[in-house]
Amino acid sequence: MVNNCSNSGCGKPLHYLREGRIFIFDASVGAGEPGAKRSRRLEHYWLCGGCSETMMMVQDGQGRIRIMSKPTIAMETEETAPVVASMLAS
């Protein structure tokens, strides 16, 4: 069960799901043999509203889960928006 923000620098307690973001990752454990059954296990993580504005959680190829900064997509969108608007106005 998720009780606190997954950001170790924050740790805000989870009271309501209306704030922040839940991340679900597949942490399945299985034998390395082909055709062997895998035991499926999902792990849940939560970032509070403040942390989820600037951070996200990712799982790497080895299955490790970590927190990283969100890419700056908003800044790129703001720069290209006037160009698109001027093209539509023509």
DRENDREN-497021 format. One record per residue: z, x, y of N, C-alpha, C, O in turn; residue in three letters. Coordinates in pm, whole numbers, plus 50000, padded with zeros to 5 digits. Each point is the difference from the previous one (the first is absolute). Example, Ala and Ser with C-alpha at 12.3 -4.5 7.8 and 13.67 -1.06 7.14 Angstrom:
2
+-------+-------+-------+-------+-------+-------+-------+-------+-------+-------+-------+-------+------+
|  n_zz |  n_xx |  n_yy | ca_zz | ca_xx | ca_yy |  c_zz |  c_xx |  c_yy |  o_zz |  o_xx |  o_yy | rest |
+-------+-------+-------+-------+-------+-------+-------+-------+-------+-------+-------+-------+------+
| 50780 | 51319 | 49431 | 50000 | 49911 | 50119 | 50000 | 50090 | 50120 | 50066 | 50104 | 49998 |  ALA |
| 49862 | 49861 | 50107 | 50006 | 50082 | 50119 | 50073 | 49923 | 50109 | 50017 | 50051 | 50111 |  SER |
+-------+-------+-------+-------+-------+-------+-------+-------+-------+-------+-------+-------+------+
***
This chain:
90
+-------+-------+-------+-------+-------+-------+-------+-------+-------+-------+-------+-------+------+
|  n_zz |  n_xx |  n_yy | ca_zz | ca_xx | ca_yy |  c_zz |  c_xx |  c_yy |  o_zz |  o_xx |  o_yy | rest |
+-------+-------+-------+-------+-------+-------+-------+-------+-------+-------+-------+-------+------+
| 50000 | 50084 | 49883 | 50000 | 49916 | 50117 | 50000 | 50089 | 50124 | 50067 | 50103 | 50004 |  MET |
| 49859 | 49856 | 50096 | 49991 | 50072 | 50126 | 50115 | 49954 | 50090 | 50016 | 49880 | 50024 |  VAL |
| 50064 | 50212 | 50024 | 50113 | 49965 | 50085 | 49989 | 50054 | 50142 | 50053 | 49941 | 50094 |  ASN |
| 49877 | 50172 | 49922 | 49993 | 50068 | 50129 | 49858 | 50047 | 50027 | 49918 | 50009 | 49910 |  ASN |
| 50056 | 50022 | 50217 | 49874 | 50060 | 50039 | 49981 | 50130 | 49923 | 50094 | 50079 | 49987 |  CYS |
| 49786 | 49943 | 49961 | 49972 | 50119 | 49920 | 49992 | 50128 | 50081 | 50001 | 50109 | 49943 |  SER |
| 49992 | 49879 | 50189 | 50001 | 50117 | 50086 | 50141 | 50058 | 49999 | 50094 | 49936 | 50049 |  ASN |
| 49922 | 50183 | 49896 | 50134 | 50059 | 49989 | 50066 | 50023 | 50136 | 50122 | 50007 | 50009 |  SER |
| 49799 | 50005 | 50096 | 50055 | 50017 | 50133 | 50045 | 49869 | 50064 | 50059 | 50002 | 50108 |  GLY |
| 49914 | 49886 | 49827 | 50034 | 49869 | 50056 | 50108 | 49932 | 49915 | 50115 | 49992 | 50040 |  CYS |
| 49845 | 49960 | 49843 | 50096 | 49938 | 49909 | 50047 | 49861 | 50041 | 50101 | 49952 | 49948 |  GLY |
| 49827 | 49982 | 50143 | 50039 | 49866 | 50046 | 50012 | 49905 | 49880 | 49912 | 49999 | 49914 |  LYS |
| 50196 | 49921 | 50079 | 50014 | 49909 | 49887 | 49899 | 49885 | 50005 | 49966 | 49950 | 50107 |  PRO |
| 49987 | 50011 | 49776 | 49905 | 49890 | 49988 | 50077 | 49868 | 49996 | 50080 | 49976 | 49909 |  LEU |
| 49896 | 49939 | 50192 | 50062 | 49867 | 50003 | 49896 | 49891 | 49984 | 50024 | 49901 | 49930 |  HIS |
| 49861 | 50116 | 50134 | 49895 | 49899 | 49997 | 49865 | 50068 | 49976 | 49976 | 50109 | 50050 |  TYR |
| 49937 | 49825 | 49874 | 49867 | 50056 | 49974 | 49901 | 49971 | 50112 | 49886 | 50045 | 49993 |  LEU |
| 50154 | 49882 | 50108 | 49907 | 49970 | 50109 | 49977 | 50119 | 50092 | 49910 | 49997 | 50085 |  ARG |
| 50169 | 50107 | 49899 | 49983 | 50120 | 50082 | 49967 | 50118 | 49909 | 50061 | 50016 | 49895 |  GLU |
| 49844 | 50065 | 50146 | 49966 | 50119 | 49924 | 49889 | 49975 | 49899 | 49926 | 49902 | 50009 |  GLY |
| 50065 | 50189 | 49895 | 49892 | 49992 | 49902 | 50049 | 50047 | 49864 | 50070 | 50101 | 49989 |  ARG |
| 49892 | 49825 | 49907 | 50031 | 50035 | 49862 | 49881 | 50076 | 49941 | 49885 | 49960 | 50020 |  ILE |
| 50142 | 50146 | 49908 | 49897 | 50077 | 49930 | 50031 | 49994 | 49851 | 50115 | 50019 | 49960 |  PHE |
| 49783 | 49954 | 49959 | 50018 | 49993 | 49855 | 49908 | 50103 | 49935 | 49880 | 50005 | 50027 |  ILE |
| 50180 | 50078 | 49888 | 49924 | 50106 | 49933 | 50015 | 49988 | 49850 | 50105 | 49960 | 49949 |  PHE |
| 49789 | 50074 | 49980 | 50000 | 50000 | 49855 | 50061 | 50132 | 49953 | 49944 | 50107 | 50023 |  ASP |
| 50170 | 49884 | 49913 | 50069 | 50119 | 49949 | 50002 | 49995 | 49849 | 50102 | 50030 | 49937 |  ALA |
| 49785 | 49931 | 50004 | 49991 | 49982 | 49854 | 50027 | 50130 | 49927 | 49964 | 50109 | 50046 |  SER |
| 50099 | 49876 | 49841 | 50028 | 50113 | 49915 | 49923 | 49977 | 49871 | 50011 | 49894 | 49939 |  VAL |
| 49911 | 50204 | 50019 | 49923 | 49983 | 49877 | 49983 | 50130 | 49928 | 50010 | 50108 | 50058 |  GLY |
| 49963 | 49882 | 49814 | 49975 | 50120 | 49921 | 49867 | 50059 | 50042 | 49911 | 49927 | 50044 |  ALA |
| 50075 | 50203 | 49944 | 49878 | 50068 | 50037 | 49887 | 49980 | 49899 | 49887 | 50042 | 50025 |  GLY |
| 50142 | 49895 | 49863 | 49899 | 49981 | 49896 | 49908 | 49883 | 50035 | 50046 | 49897 | 50047 |  GLU |
| 49825 | 50119 | 49929 | 49908 | 49890 | 50026 | 50031 | 49881 | 49910 | 50027 | 50016 | 49881 |  PRO |
| 49968 | 49865 | 50176 | 50024 | 49878 | 49924 | 50147 | 49964 | 49986 | 50033 | 49894 | 49946 |  GLY |
| 50057 | 50192 | 50103 | 50143 | 49970 | 49992 | 50036 | 49895 | 50103 | 49942 | 49996 | 50109 |  ALA |
| 50154 | 49919 | 49858 | 50041 | 49896 | 50094 | 50080 | 50061 | 50114 | 50078 | 50093 | 49982 |  LYS |
| 49899 | 49851 | 50137 | 50075 | 50044 | 50118 | 50101 | 49895 | 50036 | 49973 | 49880 | 49993 |  ARG |
| 50143 | 50164 | 50045 | 50103 | 49911 | 50050 | 49979 | 49986 | 50151 | 50009 | 50099 | 50073 |  SER |
| 49962 | 49779 | 49973 | 49971 | 49981 | 50142 | 50130 | 49980 | 50077 | 50085 | 49919 | 49962 |  ARG |
| 49927 | 50155 | 50148 | 50118 | 49990 | 50085 | 49956 | 50011 | 50145 | 49932 | 50094 | 50038 |  ARG |
| 50108 | 49809 | 50043 | 49969 | 50000 | 50142 | 50125 | 50038 | 50079 | 50110 | 49952 | 49971 |  LEU |
| 49871 | 50133 | 50127 | 50111 | 50039 | 50088 | 49974 | 49944 | 50138 | 49888 | 50006 | 50051 |  GLU |
| 50216 | 49938 | 50010 | 49991 | 49938 | 50131 | 50073 | 50085 | 50104 | 50110 | 50050 | 49976 |  HIS |
| 49827 | 49965 | 50140 | 50058 | 50074 | 50111 | 49982 | 49916 | 50126 | 49906 | 49921 | 50009 |  TYR |
| 50184 | 50094 | 50086 | 49994 | 49924 | 50126 | 50016 | 50095 | 50117 | 50087 | 50087 | 50000 |  TRP |
| 49827 | 49895 | 50101 | 50017 | 50068 | 50129 | 50034 | 49893 | 50102 | 49932 | 49898 | 50007 |  LEU |
| 50173 | 50124 | 50070 | 50042 | 49902 | 50102 | 49891 | 49985 | 50105 | 49904 | 50077 | 50002 |  CYS |
| 50110 | 49826 | 50085 | 49899 | 49973 | 50103 | 49970 | 50121 | 50087 | 49883 | 50030 | 50026 |  GLY |
| 50219 | 50037 | 50019 | 49980 | 50117 | 50087 | 49928 | 50113 | 49929 | 49908 | 50059 | 50055 |  GLY |
| 50133 | 49970 | 49823 | 49937 | 50109 | 49923 | 49859 | 49963 | 49957 | 49912 | 50086 | 49998 |  CYS |
| 50064 | 49788 | 49966 | 49868 | 49960 | 49951 | 49895 | 49996 | 50110 | 49880 | 49993 | 49970 |  SER |
| 50162 | 50012 | 50157 | 49902 | 50007 | 50110 | 49930 | 50134 | 50004 | 49883 | 50008 | 50039 |  GLU |
| 50187 | 50098 | 49922 | 49942 | 50134 | 50011 | 49984 | 50073 | 49867 | 49938 | 50106 | 49994 |  THR |
| 50118 | 49837 | 49898 | 49996 | 50067 | 49871 | 49948 | 49907 | 49891 | 49998 | 49878 | 50014 |  MET |
| 49959 | 50184 | 49875 | 49959 | 49926 | 49882 | 50040 | 50081 | 49878 | 50033 | 50118 | 50010 |  MET |
| 49964 | 49818 | 49874 | 50035 | 50069 | 49875 | 49875 | 50014 | 49916 | 49917 | 49909 | 49994 |  MET |
| 50070 | 50205 | 49940 | 49884 | 50028 | 49916 | 50046 | 50061 | 49868 | 50109 | 50057 | 49991 |  VAL |
| 49805 | 49931 | 49907 | 50026 | 50061 | 49871 | 49889 | 50101 | 49974 | 49882 | 49967 | 50008 |  GLN |
| 50156 | 50156 | 49962 | 49899 | 50104 | 49976 | 49952 | 49996 | 49855 | 50047 | 49918 | 49921 |  ASP |
| 49862 | 50170 | 50045 | 49941 | 50004 | 49867 | 50099 | 50030 | 49888 | 49974 | 49965 | 49885 |  GLY |
| 50137 | 50098 | 50146 | 50102 | 50030 | 49900 | 50104 | 49890 | 49989 | 50094 | 50011 | 49921 |  GLN |
| 49889 | 49881 | 50157 | 50093 | 49887 | 49993 | 50118 | 50010 | 50095 | 50085 | 49911 | 50002 |  GLY |
| 49922 | 50195 | 50077 | 50110 | 50014 | 50097 | 49976 | 49906 | 50117 | 49887 | 49987 | 50048 |  ARG |
| 50219 | 49949 | 49998 | 49992 | 49907 | 50111 | 50064 | 50065 | 50122 | 50110 | 50054 | 49992 |  ILE |
| 49820 | 49939 | 50121 | 50053 | 50064 | 50121 | 49966 | 49916 | 50123 | 49915 | 49911 | 49996 |  ARG |
| 50153 | 50119 | 50111 | 49977 | 49934 | 50128 | 49914 | 50092 | 50085 | 50023 | 50121 | 50004 |  ILE |
| 49878 | 49821 | 50064 | 49918 | 50079 | 50090 | 49970 | 49920 | 50127 | 50014 | 49877 | 50001 |  MET |
| 49945 | 50191 | 50103 | 49963 | 49935 | 50125 | 49871 | 49921 | 49981 | 49911 | 50043 | 49928 |  SER |
| 50080 | 49842 | 50139 | 49877 | 49922 | 49995 | 49892 | 50073 | 50078 | 50029 | 50068 | 50098 |  LYS |
| 49845 | 49920 | 49858 | 49891 | 50059 | 50077 | 49986 | 49928 | 50134 | 50041 | 49885 | 50013 |  PRO |
| 49902 | 50181 | 50084 | 49987 | 49943 | 50135 | 49870 | 49922 | 50014 | 49914 | 50038 | 50079 |  THR |
| 50071 | 49856 | 49845 | 49881 | 49917 | 50003 | 49992 | 49922 | 50131 | 49891 | 49982 | 50054 |  ILE |
| 50222 | 49972 | 49997 | 50002 | 49920 | 50123 | 49939 | 50077 | 50117 | 49928 | 49941 | 50081 |  ALA |
| 50099 | 50187 | 49928 | 49946 | 50079 | 50110 | 49848 | 50011 | 49989 | 49930 | 49992 | 50101 |  MET |
| 50019 | 50027 | 49777 | 49856 | 50009 | 49981 | 49933 | 49868 | 50034 | 49892 | 49999 | 50060 |  GLU |
| 50170 | 49889 | 49904 | 49945 | 49868 | 50027 | 49993 | 49975 | 50151 | 49901 | 49944 | 50049 |  THR |
| 50203 | 50096 | 50024 | 50001 | 49980 | 50145 | 49888 | 50078 | 50067 | 49942 | 49953 | 50099 |  GLU |
| 50027 | 50165 | 49849 | 49896 | 50082 | 50060 | 49861 | 49942 | 49976 | 49913 | 50011 | 50087 |  GLU |
| 50064 | 49928 | 49798 | 49867 | 49947 | 49968 | 49981 | 49857 | 50047 | 49886 | 49953 | 50009 |  THR |
| 50220 | 49976 | 50021 | 49989 | 49860 | 50040 | 49915 | 49980 | 50125 | 49916 | 49910 | 49999 |  ALA |
| 50100 | 50169 | 50110 | 49916 | 49980 | 50119 | 49852 | 50020 | 49971 | 49916 | 49931 | 50059 |  PRO |
| 50048 | 50160 | 49852 | 49861 | 50025 | 49967 | 49941 | 49877 | 49933 | 49889 | 49957 | 50034 |  VAL |
| 50183 | 49986 | 49872 | 49954 | 49880 | 49930 | 49987 | 49884 | 50099 | 49902 | 49926 | 49996 |  VAL |
| 50197 | 50058 | 50092 | 49998 | 49893 | 50097 | 49881 | 50014 | 50093 | 49936 | 49900 | 50033 |  ALA |
| 50032 | 50223 | 50010 | 49887 | 50019 | 50091 | 49868 | 49976 | 49929 | 49904 | 49954 | 50062 |  SER |
| 50088 | 50075 | 49808 | 49879 | 49974 | 49925 | 49978 | 49850 | 49984 | 49886 | 49954 | 50004 |  MET |
| 50220 | 49970 | 49979 | 49988 | 49856 | 49985 | 49964 | 49934 | 50132 | 49934 | 49896 | 50001 |  LEU |
| 50107 | 50161 | 50110 | 49972 | 49943 | 50131 | 49853 | 50016 | 50037 | 49949 | 49924 | 50083 |  ALA |
| 49983 | 50171 | 49859 | 49858 | 50026 | 50033 | 49908 | 49896 | 49947 | 49879 | 50008 | 50021 |  SER |
+-------+-------+-------+-------+-------+-------+-------+-------+-------+-------+-------+-------+------+
***
